[in-house]
């Protein structure tokens, strides 16, 4: 528990500044589900992908001191506006005329039963736009002992859900139209179109959560799940369909600081299976970091892992993945959620929502500065620094992480490197907290591929 607790603490620290019985997925025999017709071959397909919504039901939060403290000590998620963020996403789905919406886990804050129930209603509204919704769980969503409601100055335990209940709750959002299910996890294969199939993968490890009394951070695929993935690859190939994988944990390493617990435990083995199954594009989340990396093998197609930024945290990114059948091309673009646009058209009066980008960025930078200042001022290595210098050092980390976690725009990083804060960090002793991380994160990205855009031609 100490190890996992440390990993969680590290995750929270760096993201704040941006930043029962196994049942499988088999459909009950007495349920006769008729999936919607597939979109025909040759039709362009638009998919919107979001992750880490961390949706918290409004009825579980009274806005009191306990909730405020929870948010202030968290990792930058805008939990107060969970419902509004989902409404803004629905607005984007409608405006962009998306055919499919994909959610890759941590769809609820800590797996609260009420949050799942309320989120289900929002997903129904998204499907009312004409899009099809597909969901898989993350490490926060099932059997989570951290499920809480907040009232005044106290937190109270609240009900969470089991794997069986997750499957039933989200039956209309992928599970009931599965053409194949993995009996050892909540993974399933869906075929929304003749051209593109979806491998919705449950990478979370939640079976022991009640025993250890916290949600496990890490993820992996069992041997039986990997064999099932191979079979799904053959099914798709035999049907002439492209196969995209959607999962919570990262398939590949995106950051040295956010690797253990965030990248699959059996990453190398899984990459081999994915390549054999013909999977080139993977949509993941978990680390709240917008990043695109590839596993390259000589003479073989690369496997791309797109780790998407958290919808719940600044800059509130989601992905748009377009498939063009004429040239067999997938184009991916990470986009910031237009909360202001939704708020204006919805007639919202809340000034924080009408200027949400500025509000959210200011909020996360304020939280980051406070946390980093506290950590730096407690370090013996930094005792010679003045309060003003420690403040500049703390502010720099927050601003740097905000850029890095959003995809690392080289021009923004260059501007940061011209600041007094960066000069202080470059001259700081090697033992200073965070220095090695900062030097790596601010290294030149000249010529590096984009973390927000990707084009894949898949004949």
N, C-alpha and C positions, 0 to 999 in steps of 0.2 A: 504493500500500500504506500510506503514511503516513496518508492521509486515512481509510481504512477502519480502520486501527489506532487512530486517535484516536477515531473514533466508537465502536469497541468499548470503549475505555477509559472513555469517558463513560458508556456503557450500564452497564458493570460498577460504576462509581463510584456511580451513582444507584440501581441496583437492589439493591446489597448490603445496604442498610439496610432494606428492607421489614420490602433486597434484596441421461467417456468418450464414447461414441457415442450420439447422440440416438436414442431408440427409440420415443418416444411410449408409449401405453398399449395398443396393439392386442393383443388376445388372439391367441396363436399359433394358426394355422389347424388344427393337429392336436389342439387341446384342445377338447373338447366340454363346456362348462360349463353346468350346469343351475342357474340362480339359484333361491333359495328363493321360495316363493309370496309375492306381495304381501299386506300386511295390507289387509283390505277397507275400502272407503269407509264413512265414518260411524263408524269406530272411533277413540276417543281415542288419542293417541300421546304417549308420554313419551320424550324424548331427554335423554341426559346427555352433556355436552360438556366435554372436558378438553384442555389444551394444555401444551406445554413441560414434559413429564415429565422430559426429559433423563436417561432411564434409562441407568444404567451397570451392566453385568454384574458380579456379585459376584466372578467369577473374574478380573476385570481389576484388582482392588483388594485389596491385602493390609492396608490400614489403616496402612501405614507412614508415615514422615516425608514422603515425596514426595507421597503422597495427601493427607495433612493440610495440607501447604503449598498444594497445588492448591485445596483447598476454602477455606482461609483467605483466599486471594487471589482468590476467585471472587465470584459475585454472590448468595450466600446460598442456593444450592441444597443440599438435603439429600441429597447423592449417596450417603452411607453407607447411607441407607435407601430407595434407589430401589425395590428389590423389595418392601419392606414397604408403601410408598405405593401401589404397584399392587395389592397384595392388599387394602389398605383401600378402594381404589376399587372393586374387584370386590365387596366387601362392600356398599358403597353401592348399586351397580347392582342387586344381588340384593334388598336391603332395600326399595329404591324401585320395584322391579318395572319397570325401564326396558325399553323395546322396542328402543332404538337407543343406541349409544355412539359418539361422534364424537371423533376425535383430530386436531387441526389443526396438527401439525408440531412439530419439535424433540422427536420422540419418543425420541431417544437423546441421550446427552451430546455426543458428537462423531462420531457415525456409525460407531462401532465395529461390525465384523461380528458379534462375539460378543454385543454388546448387542442388536443386531437379532434374533439367534437366540433369546436368552433372553426378550426382550420378546414375541416371537411366542407363546411358551408361555403368558405371562400373558394375552394377548389370547384365546387358546383357552379359558382358564379363564373369562374374562368371557363369552364366547359360550355357555359351558356353563350360564350362568344363564338362558339363553333370549333374551338380547339379541343384536342384530346389530351388529357392529363395522365402522366405516368409518374409513380412515386416509388422510392425505396427508402428504407430507414437508415439513420446514422447512429452513432454511438450514444446520442442523447435521448433517443426516441422510445426505447422499449425497456421495461423492467428497470426503470431508473429510480433508485432510492433518493435521489436529490429532488424529486418532484415537490414543489412548494407553492403555497399561496401566501400572499403578503397582506397583512392587516395592521395598520398603525405602526407600532414599533416592534412587531414580531413576525417571524416566519412560522408557518405551520405545515406539517406534512400533508400532502394531498395524494389522491389516487393516481397511479400510473397504469399503463396498459401492458398486456402480455403479447407475445408473438401472435397468438391466435386472434387476439382482439385487433392487432394492427392489420392483419390480413383481412379481417371482416370490415374494419373501418374504411379501408382503402380499396375495397373490392371494385368500386366504380372507377377507380383511378389506376388501372393497370392490371390488377390481379385477376379480375373476372374475364379478361379477354386474352389471357396468356395462352399461347399455343404449346408451351412447354414450361414445366415448373421443376425447380430443384427441391427434392424432398428433404434435404438437410439444411436448408436456409430459406430465407424469404426472397430468393432470387427467382426471376421469371423471364421468359422470352415473349416479346410481343411483336406483332407484324402489322403496324398501322398502314403500311403501304406495300405495294409489290416490289418497290425498289429498295426501301430502307427498313431494316428490322432493328429492334431495340433489345439489347441484352441488359436488363435491369438487375443489378447485382447487389446483394446484401453482404457487405464486407465487415459488418460490425460484430463484436463479440460481447453479447449481453447475457449469456446464459448464467454466468456466475455473479451478476451484479448484486442480487439480493444477499448472496453469501458474503461478499466482500464489502458490501454497503457503499459502493460508489460505481459509477458507470465506467467500464473499461475504455481506455483511450485508443488502444491499438486495434488493428483489424487484420484479417487474413482470410484466405479461402481454404476450405478443407479439401482433402484429396478427392472426395466424391464430387464436390462442387466443381473442381477443375476438370474432372472427367465429363461432367454435364456441360460445361462451357465448350469443350471440344465437340461434343455432339451437337450443340446449338450451332456451332460454326459450320458443321457439315450440312445441317438442315438449311441454313441460309445459303450456302454455296450451291446446294442442289436446286434451290429455288431461284438462283440468280440474283439474290438480294445482298446489298451491302449491310454489314453488321456494325453497329455502334454500341459501345459499352458505357453504361452509366453506373457510378458507384460512389460511395462516400469517401473512403480513404484514397490517398494518392497511390497510383500504380508505381510512379517513379519518384526519385528524390528531387525535390524542388529547392530545398534550402538545408544547409548544414544545421541551422538552428532549429528547424522544424522538420526533422526527419524521423527520429525515434518516436513511435506512437502515431505518426501521421502517414508515413509510407507503409504499405502492406508489409507484414512480417515476412511473407514469402513472395516478395516482389519479383525476384529473378525467375523463379519457377512460373509465376503467373504471367510474366511477360512472354515467356516461351509458349505458354498455352494460348495466350491471346494472339500471338503471331500465327500460330498453327491454325487458329480459328478464323483467320482472315480479318482480325480487328486492327484497324489503323488509328481510329479515333476513340479516345476514352475521355469522358467528362467526369471529373471528380471534384471534391471540395475539402471539407474538414479543417484545413490549415488556414482558411480565410485569406489565402494569398492568391492573387491573380498571376498565374505563371504557366508557361507552356514549355515543356521539355520533350525530347524525343529519345527513344532507344534506337540506335542505328546499328544495323548488322550488314556487313558487306554482301552485296548482291541480293538483299532482301528488303522489302518495303519497311520503312520506319514505323514505329508505334508511337503515336503522340498522346501524351497525357496532359489534358487541359485542366489545371487546378483553378477553379473559379473562385473569385472573391465572394465573401459572404454578403447576401442580400441585406442582412440585418445591420451591417456595419459600414461606415464610410469607406469608399465612395458609393456603396450600395450598387454593386455591379450585377449584371446578368448577361448571359451569352445569347447571341443570335447565330444560329447555324443553318445556313441555306444549302440545300442540295439542288444542283442543276443537272438533270438527267442527260441533256444534250451532250455535255462534255464530261459527265461523271465526276463533277467537281463539288467538293464541300468547301464553303467559305464560312469562317468563324470570325465573329467580332464581339468583343466585350463592350458593353454599353452601360453608362450610369443611369440608374432609375430616375425618371423625371417626376419626382414627387410634386414639385411646384406645378407642373403642367396638369397633373391629375387634380391637385387641390383647387386650382383656378376653375377648371371645368365643372368640378363637383360643388362649387360654391362654398368651400371650406373657409372658415373665418380665422382659424388658429394661425397667428403670425409665424409661428415656428415651422409650420407646414408650408406656408406660402413662401418662405425663404429657407427651405429645408437644407439645401446644400451648404449654405453658410452656417446655419445653426449646427448641423451635424459635424462639420469639419471643426468649427470652433470648440465644440463640446469635447471631441476626441483629443484635440491638441491640449486642451486644458487638463483633462484627466491624465494624459501622458506626461505632461510636464511635472505634475504633482507627484506621480509615482516614481518617475526617474530621478527627480530631485531628492526624494526621500532615500532612494537606494544609493545614489552617489554621495550624499552628505554623510551617510553611515559608513562609507568605505575609508579605512585608514590611508589608503593610497591617495585619496583625494583631499586630505586634510589641509594641504597648503593652498587650496583654491578658495577664493572669496565666494561669498554668497551670490554675487552678480555673475561670476564665472560659472559656478555650478548651475545657475539658472539657464545660462546660454547653452551649456553642455546638455542639459535635460531637454531644452526646447529643440535643439538640433536633432536629438534621437527621435523625438516625436514627429518632427517634420520629415525626417529621412524615412521613417517607417511608413508614414502616410503615403509617400511616393512609392516606396519599394513594394508594399503590400498591394498597391493598386496596379502593379505591372511594371514599375521602374522606368518611367519616362526619362530618357537620357538627358533631355534638355532641362527638366526640373532638377535632376540630380546635379547637373553641372552648375545650376544657379545656387543650389545649396552649398556646393563645395567652394563657392566664393564668399561664404559667410564667415563671420568671426567665430561662430560656433564650430565650424569645421576646422578652422585654424587651431583652435584650442584642442580639439580631439586629435589632430595630427601630431601635436606636440605633447600630448598626454603620455605618461609612462605606460609601458607595455602591460603592466599589471592592472591598469585601470579597468573597472567593470565596463563591459560592452565594447572596448576599443577594437578588438580583433574583428568582432561582428561588424562594426561600423566601417572599418577599412575594407572589408570584403564587400559589403553592401554598396559602398560608394565607388568601387572600382569601375573603371571605364567600361561602358557597354557599347562603345563604338563598333559598329558592324554586327552587333548581336541581334538575333531575331526578335521580333516583337512578342511580348507576352499577352497582347490583346487581340492580335489578328493571326489567322492561319488559313492557308489554302492547301487543300489536299486533293489531288487528282487520283481517283481510285477506279481504274478501268474494270 
